[in-house]
């Protein structure tokens, strides 16, 4: 492994990715075993997809945790993993957020969670691209 450049890692997005990744892994595991206290908040048309997306959430969350640790340790691989994870979050949620805006479904909690994740991921990509010099 390469040594840190000594400039200090991206603590903000590192911790954010670790916390979000851990939450996503736990949510994926809860969906997989059939226990999810958030299920009453999810519209019934999404229920068949919960077990399928559980594996995706577990993998995405795990890579988010790994990328967050790499960012905190000021490692180039952490920057790359984090950039990929944030890009996947944007691709996964952008169509659903646009559909949510078009239907003006403002009371759906899942819409707001995905909207927040989309905004954080977009800001995170911009931040990581602006601070690339720290990792290269």
One Martini backbone bead per residue (centre of mass of N, CA, C, O) as a GRO file, in nm:
protein
  136
    1UNK     BB    1   0.099   0.034   0.016
    2UNK     BB    2   0.054   0.352   0.025
    3UNK     BB    3   0.142   0.643   0.142
    4UNK     BB    4   0.080   0.912   0.297
    5UNK     BB    5   0.096   1.265   0.232
    6UNK     BB    6   0.006   1.433   0.509
    7UNK     BB    7  -0.271   1.617   0.454
    8UNK     BB    8  -0.510   1.470   0.500
    9UNK     BB    9  -0.811   1.362   0.498
   10UNK     BB   10  -1.155   1.310   0.419
   11UNK     BB   11  -1.350   1.321   0.681
   12UNK     BB   12  -1.633   1.393   0.598
   13UNK     BB   13  -1.671   1.173   0.364
   14UNK     BB   14  -1.570   0.934   0.523
   15UNK     BB   15  -1.784   0.932   0.747
   16UNK     BB   16  -2.030   0.942   0.564
   17UNK     BB   17  -1.972   0.670   0.419
   18UNK     BB   18  -1.966   0.489   0.666
   19UNK     BB   19  -2.250   0.549   0.772
   20UNK     BB   20  -2.409   0.493   0.512
   21UNK     BB   21  -2.298   0.211   0.461
   22UNK     BB   22  -2.399   0.085   0.723
   23UNK     BB   23  -2.699   0.145   0.678
   24UNK     BB   24  -2.723  -0.010   0.408
   25UNK     BB   25  -2.642  -0.286   0.512
   26UNK     BB   26  -2.862  -0.315   0.727
   27UNK     BB   27  -3.099  -0.280   0.533
   28UNK     BB   28  -3.030  -0.521   0.351
   29UNK     BB   29  -3.048  -0.738   0.574
   30UNK     BB   30  -3.338  -0.681   0.663
   31UNK     BB   31  -3.464  -0.743   0.387
   32UNK     BB   32  -3.355  -1.036   0.358
   33UNK     BB   33  -3.499  -1.140   0.643
   34UNK     BB   34  -3.785  -0.962   0.667
   35UNK     BB   35  -3.680  -0.708   0.843
   36UNK     BB   36  -3.856  -0.386   0.836
   37UNK     BB   37  -3.954  -0.089   0.984
   38UNK     BB   38  -3.990   0.071   0.693
   39UNK     BB   39  -4.215  -0.080   0.529
   40UNK     BB   40  -4.471   0.109   0.579
   41UNK     BB   41  -4.326   0.347   0.401
   42UNK     BB   42  -4.345   0.156   0.165
   43UNK     BB   43  -4.465   0.098  -0.118
   44UNK     BB   44  -4.608  -0.193  -0.239
   45UNK     BB   45  -4.465  -0.192  -0.528
   46UNK     BB   46  -4.167  -0.243  -0.381
   47UNK     BB   47  -4.160  -0.520  -0.232
   48UNK     BB   48  -4.045  -0.726  -0.453
   49UNK     BB   49  -3.752  -0.561  -0.460
   50UNK     BB   50  -3.611  -0.595  -0.181
   51UNK     BB   51  -3.449  -0.865  -0.215
   52UNK     BB   52  -3.286  -0.783  -0.465
   53UNK     BB   53  -3.160  -0.508  -0.344
   54UNK     BB   54  -3.005  -0.617  -0.099
   55UNK     BB   55  -2.740  -0.698  -0.239
   56UNK     BB   56  -2.672  -0.419  -0.344
   57UNK     BB   57  -2.668  -0.273  -0.068
   58UNK     BB   58  -2.447  -0.439   0.063
   59UNK     BB   59  -2.224  -0.378  -0.144
   60UNK     BB   60  -2.241  -0.067  -0.144
   61UNK     BB   61  -2.195  -0.031   0.161
   62UNK     BB   62  -1.921  -0.172   0.181
   63UNK     BB   63  -1.776   0.018  -0.023
   64UNK     BB   64  -1.831   0.274   0.139
   65UNK     BB   65  -1.665   0.197   0.387
   66UNK     BB   66  -1.396   0.152   0.241
   67UNK     BB   67  -1.378   0.436   0.112
   68UNK     BB   68  -1.389   0.597   0.379
   69UNK     BB   69  -1.129   0.484   0.497
   70UNK     BB   70  -0.948   0.582   0.262
   71UNK     BB   71  -1.002   0.884   0.301
   72UNK     BB   72  -0.897   0.909   0.592
   73UNK     BB   73  -0.607   0.777   0.499
   74UNK     BB   74  -0.519   0.909   0.227
   75UNK     BB   75  -0.610   0.729  -0.029
   76UNK     BB   76  -0.640   0.661  -0.360
   77UNK     BB   77  -0.840   0.418  -0.345
   78UNK     BB   78  -1.056   0.572  -0.183
   79UNK     BB   79  -1.123   0.776  -0.401
   80UNK     BB   80  -1.214   0.574  -0.620
   81UNK     BB   81  -1.434   0.424  -0.465
   82UNK     BB   82  -1.603   0.674  -0.392
   83UNK     BB   83  -1.664   0.763  -0.680
   84UNK     BB   84  -1.818   0.507  -0.760
   85UNK     BB   85  -2.034   0.504  -0.539
   86UNK     BB   86  -2.155   0.785  -0.605
   87UNK     BB   87  -2.228   0.715  -0.898
   88UNK     BB   88  -2.426   0.484  -0.834
   89UNK     BB   89  -2.622   0.652  -0.671
   90UNK     BB   90  -2.704   0.839  -0.899
   91UNK     BB   91  -2.803   0.623  -1.101
   92UNK     BB   92  -3.014   0.487  -0.903
   93UNK     BB   93  -3.184   0.781  -0.823
   94UNK     BB   94  -3.255   0.987  -1.051
   95UNK     BB   95  -3.524   0.873  -1.169
   96UNK     BB   96  -3.686   0.870  -0.899
   97UNK     BB   97  -3.663   1.174  -0.841
   98UNK     BB   98  -3.792   1.277  -1.097
   99UNK     BB   99  -4.060   1.126  -1.055
  100UNK     BB  100  -4.125   1.265  -0.783
  101UNK     BB  101  -4.145   1.553  -0.901
  102UNK     BB  102  -4.367   1.493  -1.118
  103UNK     BB  103  -4.582   1.381  -0.889
  104UNK     BB  104  -4.572   1.532  -0.616
  105UNK     BB  105  -4.455   1.327  -0.370
  106UNK     BB  106  -4.401   1.472  -0.059
  107UNK     BB  107  -4.478   1.220   0.159
  108UNK     BB  108  -4.244   1.042   0.069
  109UNK     BB  109  -3.972   0.921   0.238
  110UNK     BB  110  -3.809   0.784   0.010
  111UNK     BB  111  -3.775   1.030  -0.165
  112UNK     BB  112  -3.606   1.199   0.045
  113UNK     BB  113  -3.375   1.000   0.078
  114UNK     BB  114  -3.291   0.995  -0.225
  115UNK     BB  115  -3.247   1.297  -0.252
  116UNK     BB  116  -3.024   1.323  -0.040
  117UNK     BB  117  -2.830   1.117  -0.169
  118UNK     BB  118  -2.800   1.269  -0.436
  119UNK     BB  119  -2.681   1.532  -0.325
  120UNK     BB  120  -2.441   1.412  -0.171
  121UNK     BB  121  -2.314   1.274  -0.420
  122UNK     BB  122  -2.275   1.526  -0.596
  123UNK     BB  123  -2.102   1.684  -0.395
  124UNK     BB  124  -1.887   1.461  -0.358
  125UNK     BB  125  -1.777   1.459  -0.644
  126UNK     BB  126  -1.686   1.748  -0.656
  127UNK     BB  127  -1.499   1.734  -0.411
  128UNK     BB  128  -1.313   1.505  -0.513
  129UNK     BB  129  -1.223   1.654  -0.774
  130UNK     BB  130  -1.100   1.906  -0.617
  131UNK     BB  131  -0.910   1.689  -0.424
  132UNK     BB  132  -0.714   1.508  -0.601
  133UNK     BB  133  -0.423   1.609  -0.524
  134UNK     BB  134  -0.413   1.444  -0.249
  135UNK     BB  135  -0.406   1.141  -0.408
  136UNK     BB  136  -0.194   1.158  -0.666
   0.00000   0.00000   0.00000
